[in-house]
Amino acid sequence: MAVLNILAALAALATAVVGSPWGRIAALDILDANWVYQENNAKANATKGVLGKALKIDHRRTNLISTDAASPYVIGTQIHHGANNKVTLIDSVASTTNSWIFDAKKTLQYVLQETWDPIPVGKQDKREVIQAAGDAYLDMWLEGSAYTGKGKPDDSCKPGIPSNSHQAPNTHRRYVIDESMGSVNILCVWEHMMMAADSHEFGLEGGKLRYVHTLTVCGGQPCKL
């Protein structure tokens, strides 16, 4: 399968995932025979998790955001494919009520104020630089849908960074890196908070972090430090 066809297939899958019942996804001919669905760091039945729900999606550029009062979600998803160009893994962290500082409407409000334009080739950071920035940040931790920016050039993430270095690590990290957008999504286990399922998406500009989006799910329980 040509690269463009792979991208088209993955785009079709992403479109099917967004706000669609499971039947539309199962009908796509891009799933490997042994593909796996994982939700909140655990293997799951694709027909029974968030993937099987028809959600009204308000935003899909960074994370999937649904502000429906009856069933709000902010979802971070990685789609992996194998050598045969078939999807081998759909890996999601699906945050909702009781997730860490969860507020889908506030998340949407802030995300719509952000700029995520493609970065000119000559100004793109290398994959290693983007991943290293995300890894360095995950050696600390931050704040869910709380927002540290004020829309000014000197906005900083420092207000959310812990002042001690004794937190348990963020482990089992999985990466999807996009040099053209200067972004990396990292799914992991946030051991410091109830072994939670965690998604962090980072946006870099000129080798420095500009945006950090985080979702944290504590196994259906209210998250507590």
CORMOCOR-V481999 format. One record per run of one state. SS is the DSSP state (helix for helix, strand for strand, loop for the rest). FROM is the first residue (numbers start at 0). TO is the last residue. If there is no record, write none. Layout:
ss:SS from:FROM to:TO
ss:SS from:FROM to:TO
This chain:
ss:loop from:0 to:1
ss:helix from:2 to:16
ss:loop from:17 to:20
ss:helix from:21 to:25
ss:loop from:26 to:29
ss:strand from:30 to:38
ss:loop from:39 to:40
ss:strand from:41 to:42
ss:loop from:43 to:48
ss:helix from:49 to:51
ss:loop from:52 to:57
ss:strand from:58 to:58
ss:loop from:59 to:62
ss:strand from:63 to:65
ss:loop from:66 to:71
ss:strand from:72 to:80
ss:loop from:81 to:85
ss:strand from:86 to:94
ss:loop from:95 to:102
ss:helix from:103 to:110
ss:loop from:111 to:119
ss:helix from:120 to:122
ss:loop from:123 to:125
ss:helix from:126 to:137
ss:loop from:138 to:156
ss:helix from:157 to:159
ss:loop from:160 to:168
ss:strand from:169 to:177
ss:loop from:178 to:181
ss:strand from:182 to:189
ss:loop from:190 to:194
ss:strand from:195 to:204
ss:loop from:205 to:206
ss:strand from:207 to:216
ss:loop from:217 to:224
